[in-house]
């Protein structure tokens, strides 16, 4: 673990853990901020186009130089209740500059006002559009935390419907089981200064709405894991979602698929959003390599 990662973890101790319990999560909902605007860093490297698809804002980032022809559909994290952050735009600015990928970012509806059954028609429309634009069928699905769960859920849906598979899945600290019932979670909980199982489980229930929280569209870890494209997971070991990331990787491999779990010692949840750390820079370089391959 680097000194900068250790310092970052230390600073998190000073920040209230909004997902500590169901009660703390619900108390935080009225104080949510608006979605972070596209940052200056993004505008430096990409042309920014805004549109509305299925009633939701969608932002497309096209590289100003070195476009590779690859397309990336990126779903942001936030426990399905929080909007996109400047951190997400920071990650995407780096990937556009380093890989030449064109990125589509849906600002999907959040719980408790919106639920999971609303998001997949939006993702389907954006995926079809990306497939139509990509001359070499180089369309990737990616996301962090809750967005990683959405990316995996969409890949399962595409497989089950017999539609063209993405080139690969890129999952950053993915949240793939909203029930938070993995018996290995308590062992990691004292190390995680950002997330709490109680609040996450409540957010998962809000997101599921009338759907079963164990549905693969809500918790894709409960789905069949065969027939998936290559899956690359980037995970810190000071994150309560580590146990399910390991379970996901084992499940894909057992089903005959290709899955890589790149584990970063001492790293926090969505550590890739902390570019001042060498752990984040290494992960972003590897992700860019996957997108260029």
GINOR-V968954 format. One record per residue. N is the residue number from 1. NEAR is the number of other C-alpha atoms within 12 Angstrom. Layout:
((N:NEAR) (N:NEAR))
This chain:
((1:22) (2:19) (3:16) (4:21) (5:31) (6:25) (7:19) (8:30) (9:30) (10:19) (11:15) (12:21) (13:18) (14:12) (15:15) (16:17) (17:24) (18:31) (19:34) (20:28) (21:21) (22:24) (23:19) (24:23) (25:35) (26:26) (27:18) (28:21) (29:28) (30:15) (31:14) (32:20) (33:16) (34:16) (35:25) (36:19) (37:23) (38:31) (39:25) (40:17) (41:24) (42:32) (43:24) (44:22) (45:31) (46:33) (47:26) (48:28) (49:21) (50:20) (51:18) (52:19) (53:26) (54:20) (55:16) (56:23) (57:22) (58:29) (59:32) (60:35) (61:40) (62:35) (63:32) (64:22) (65:19) (66:19) (67:25) (68:30) (69:29) (70:38) (71:42) (72:48) (73:49) (74:48) (75:49) (76:47) (77:40) (78:44) (79:45) (80:44) (81:43) (82:36) (83:31) (84:40) (85:25) (86:24) (87:28) (88:38) (89:39) (90:31) (91:39) (92:49) (93:37) (94:37) (95:44) (96:44) (97:33) (98:29) (99:33) (100:31) (101:42) (102:45) (103:50) (104:47) (105:42) (106:43) (107:41) (108:42) (109:33) (110:35) (111:31) (112:24) (113:19) (114:23) (115:27) (116:39) (117:27) (118:25) (119:33) (120:29) (121:22) (122:30) (123:39) (124:28) (125:24) (126:38) (127:40) (128:23) (129:22) (130:33) (131:29) (132:18) (133:21) (134:24) (135:14) (136:17) (137:23) (138:30) (139:40) (140:45) (141:51) (142:51) (143:46) (144:43) (145:48) (146:46) (147:46) (148:45) (149:48) (150:49) (151:52) (152:54) (153:43) (154:46) (155:46) (156:36) (157:31) (158:27) (159:21) (160:20) (161:13) (162:13) (163:18) (164:27) (165:30) (166:38) (167:31) (168:37) (169:43) (170:45) (171:48) (172:52) (173:47) (174:50) (175:50) (176:50) (177:44) (178:42) (179:33) (180:32) (181:23) (182:26) (183:17) (184:19) (185:29) (186:22) (187:18) (188:27) (189:28) (190:18) (191:28) (192:33) (193:30) (194:35) (195:42) (196:34) (197:39) (198:28) (199:32) (200:39) (201:36) (202:33) (203:46) (204:41) (205:34) (206:32) (207:39) (208:34) (209:24) (210:18) (211:19) (212:23) (213:30) (214:25) (215:29) (216:31) (217:38) (218:45) (219:39) (220:37) (221:40) (222:28) (223:30) (224:27) (225:32) (226:25) (227:30) (228:38) (229:32) (230:31) (231:41) (232:43) (233:47) (234:47) (235:41) (236:38) (237:34) (238:35) (239:41) (240:44) (241:50) (242:45) (243:33) (244:36) (245:42) (246:33) (247:29) (248:42) (249:34) (250:23) (251:27) (252:32) (253:23) (254:16) (255:18) (256:17) (257:22) (258:24) (259:31) (260:30) (261:34) (262:30) (263:32) (264:31) (265:24) (266:31) (267:41) (268:45) (269:43) (270:46) (271:43) (272:42) (273:38) (274:30) (275:26) (276:21) (277:26) (278:24) (279:34) (280:37) (281:25) (282:22) (283:36) (284:38) (285:24) (286:27) (287:38) (288:30) (289:20) (290:32) (291:37) (292:28) (293:19))
